[in-house]
Amino acid sequence: AEGGVNAEGRYLRLLPVAVLLLGILATWLAWRLAEGAVEDRAQLEFRLAVDTKADEIVDRLRAYELMLRGAAGLFFASDHVSRDEFRTYLEILQVQKDYPGIQGLGFAEAVAPADLDLHVARLRAAGFPRYRLHPEGRRDAYTAIVYLEPMDDRNRAAFGFDMFAEPVRRAAMERARDTGDAALSGIVHLVQEIDDDVQPGFLMYLPVYSGGRDPGTLEARRDTLVGFVYAPFRAGDLMKGILRQGEALVAFALHDGSDPATDNLLYRDAAAGDPAGRTTRRDLDIAGRHWTVLFTATPEFERRADAGSEAPTVAGAGLAVTLVLFLVAALGMRMLDERRRAAQAIHATELKLQQAQKMEAIGQLTGGIAHDFNNLLTVVTGNAEALLAPPDGDDRRRRLTEMILHAAQRGADLTARLLAIARRQALLPRPTDVRALLRDMEGILHRALGSGVEVTLTMPDDLWSVQIDPAQLESAILNLGINARDAMPEGGRLRIAGRNLRLERAPGARHDGGPELHDGDYVTIAVTDSGSGMDAATLARAFDPFFTTKPAGRGSGLGLSMVFGFA
């Protein structure tokens, strides 16, 4: 007991250290969780910023597509759209003011080879005496730029340009002509590039058919094509117009096509962050063209993400709380020591009281034991004296000797029962197949209880094995069976049932009013008979040593006490 107290004291002295270590561990876990939450929030904000920027690109180009459809409607509403009408339409839209990045808005007239000379003559007569369609050469079809506003120095260089002569432009124009929808071209070198500030360019086309409406079939679309309203774009100017508002949190590189290679780069943001940092990809489909956008977080985004981190606060608060708890635990050790010494004194007093009560009980038991042993010894002494007398014959000596042996066996049995009641009997527990043990006892029970008692065994095939003293278990079951037989003088039924029990209860809970049991796997054995039962007074004393309701000489009153002690 003293060693246990000393060990408990050593464990308690380690409590402040344990509190300190657990506090540091909890603080580290909280810091990691805070860091994870900050990263999750930053990742969400990054995705939102990326989605917003991708939507801005798509929305801006769709706005340009709507302007092209408005220009196509202008041609549908009038038999002939003059140059002044086209210029007025563009001035009303105020495109370059509200949607910076577009190079202009134009109309390319479809010219058949047979009408080429007439087309040139008409334009020269309209006030452009030096007009010519370029590049020169004979082709199967022409699309000459006749309107392009605003007519600044860059756009003037494109006046009269045949876009059908260039394969990338022609592919987009033919797609627009054959589908009736807007079509975006691949990367081109714009004719408007007249200085050293050369940027990758692209164009958007919308077909204009005779009569204004889409004829609906491929052949009719080709036959009724009048020309194209279109818009040229310098990629750098367009993207700067989209990015002009606010401080950039994400930067991007825009590629034409699905493969983000250097040779198909349309635009790269100068504010791009570390490519090894936070990145993502978006695929955009605009007017029949596929674009790939690679987004990266800017240094400003990362600074904002780090500035909003709660991790340092969590770490500081956790360490402060840990220190306070450590001090409280250390100061509380004195109180625990004093309480432990007081508890030890109370425990010693209780032991003395229990010892006195035990001695009184032993005194009561001693009287009964002395009485029974006196009777047994009388038999042993009397027969021993008879054995000293001259023998009358071998038979008589044998009977007397058997009586001595029987009395001695009863004495040994009584002693064993008393030891079982006191829970001091030596047990030999070992793994035991309870199902097999009960099956083996079935014959013994039939013989011991007689034919008037019907014995039934009920148990599952998978009844667990247990760690128990099998001899004591057999003795307990046999005692219960004999008591049941004595309670059924006219015969009856005895049922022995075994089942598996997995106990999972709250700490300190009690099972069926019995002693406190640890959670775990158990096997329960229930013995039930069809006898008359016991009244309340008898039931209250059923397990008391030497208590019996049987006639004198038919029982010692120790059977149920022994079972209780074993259990």
C-alpha positions, 0 to 999 in steps of 0.5 A, a space after each residue: 500500500 505504501 509503495 502504491 501511495 509513493 507511486 501515486 505521489 510521483 505521478 502527481 508531481 509529474 502533473 504540471 509537466 504533463 500540463 505544460 507538454 499537453 498545452 504546447 501540443 494543443 497550441 501547436 495543433 491550434 496553430 496548424 489549424 489556424 494556418 490551414 484555415 488561413 490557407 483555405 480562405 486564401 485559396 477561396 479568395 484566389 479562386 473568386 479573383 480568378 473567376 472574376 477576371 475570367 468572367 471579365 474577359 468573356 463579358 468584354 468580348 461578348 459586349 464587343 460581339 453585341 456591338 457587331 450585331 448592332 452594326 449588322 442590324 444597321 445594314 439590315 435596317 437600310 438598303 445602303 449604309 453610308 460612310 457617315 452613317 457608319 461613323 455616326 453609329 460608332 460615335 453614338 456607341 462611344 466604344 473606345 471611351 466605355 470599352 477601351 482596348 478595341 482598335 475600331 469597328 469596320 465593314 469588309 465588303 465581299 467582292 467577286 473576282 468579276 466585280 473587282 474593277 467595278 469595286 475599285 472604281 466605285 471607291 475612287 469615285 467616292 473620294 478615295 482616288 488612290 484606293 486600291 485593294 491589297 495585297 494585289 493578285 488574282 484570287 477566287 474571292 475578295 473581302 475589302 475593308 471599306 469602312 473602319 472607324 475611327 479613321 486614325 493613322 493605324 486604321 487608315 493603313 488597313 483601308 482596302 486590305 483583303 483579309 481573305 488573302 491571309 489564311 488565319 483571318 480567312 479561316 475565321 471569316 469562313 467559319 462566321 460565313 458558314 455558321 451565321 455566328 460571330 467568329 474569333 480569329 487566331 493570332 495575327 499581325 494587324 495591318 494597323 501595326 505601323 510603329 515599334 510597339 507591336 502587339 499580338 492581334 486578333 479579330 472578331 467577325 460577324 457575317 452580313 447577308 443580303 436582306 439582313 437575315 440569316 438564310 439558314 443553309 450553308 449554300 444560301 449563306 455563301 450565295 447571299 453574303 454581303 460582307 462582314 462587320 468586324 473588330 480588330 484587337 491589339 491583345 495588350 491594349 484590350 487586356 489593359 482596358 479590362 485590368 484598368 480598375 483596382 489593384 491586381 490580385 491575380 495576374 495571367 498569361 493568355 494563350 490562343 488554343 489549348 496548349 499554353 506555349 510561347 508561340 501562341 501567347 496573346 498576352 502576359 501580365 507584367 504583375 505576374 507572381 512566382 510561377 511556383 506559387 499559387 496558380 490555376 488554369 481556366 479554359 475559355 470558349 469565345 466565339 468559336 475559339 478556345 483560349 487558355 488562361 494561366 492565372 498566378 497570384 500577385 505578390 500583393 495577394 500573398 501579402 494580404 493573405 499573410 496579413 490576415 492570418 490569425 495563426 500568430 495570435 492563436 500561438 501567442 494566446 495558446 502559450 499564455 494559457 499553457 503557462 497559466 495552467 502550468 502555474 495553477 497545476 504546480 500551485 495545486 500540488 500542495 493542496 493535493 498532497 494535503 488531501 491525500 494525507 487526509 484521505 490516508 488517515 481516513 482510510 486507516 480508520 476505516 480499515 480498523 473499523 472493518 477489521 473489528 466488524 470482520 472479527 465479530 463475524 468470524 466469531 459468529 462463524 466460529 460457533 457454528 463451525 465448532 458445533 459441526 466439527 465437534 459432531 464430526 470429531 465425535 464420529 472420528 473419535 468413537 470409531 477410532 476407539 472402536 478400532 483399538 478394541 479387539 477386532 471382531 472381524 474384517 467386515 466390521 472394521 471396514 465399515 467403521 473405517 469407511 465411516 471415519 473416511 466419510 466423516 473426514 471428507 465431510 470435514 474437508 468439504 465444509 472447510 472448502 466451503 468456508 474458504 469459498 465464502 471468505 473468498 480465500 480459496 485458491 483458484 486455478 483459472 485457465 481458458 475454459 470452453 463453457 459450452 463444452 463444460 456444460 455439455 459434459 455436466 449434463 449427465 452428472 446433473 441428470 444423475 444428481 437431480 433424478 428423473 423427476 427434474 427435466 434439465 435443459 441446456 440453452 446456449 449459442 454455438 459461438 459461446 465464448 471461452 472464458 478465463 475461470 477455474 472450471 472445477 469451481 464453476 462445476 461445483 457452483 452449477 451443481 450446488 444451484 442444481 441441487 438447491 433447485 431439486 430440493 425446491 421441487 419435491 414433486 419434480 419440475 424443470 431446470 433450465 441452464 442458459 448461457 449467452 455472450 455479453 459485451 459490456 459498454 457502459 459509462 464509467 462507474 455504472 452498475 450492471 443489473 444491480 450487481 458489482 461494478 464491472 469493467 467494460 469488456 466481453 463476458 459470458 453470463 450463465 443463468 440457472 432457472 427452475 420451476 420451483 415455488 421460489 422464495 419470499 422476501 425475507 428468505 431472499 434477503 438471507 439466501 446467501 448468508 452462511 449457515 442459513 437454510 430452510 431445509 429440515 435439520 440434517 438435510 443441508 449445511 446452509 453453505 451452498 449458496 454462500 459458496 456460489 456467491 463467494 465464487 462469483 
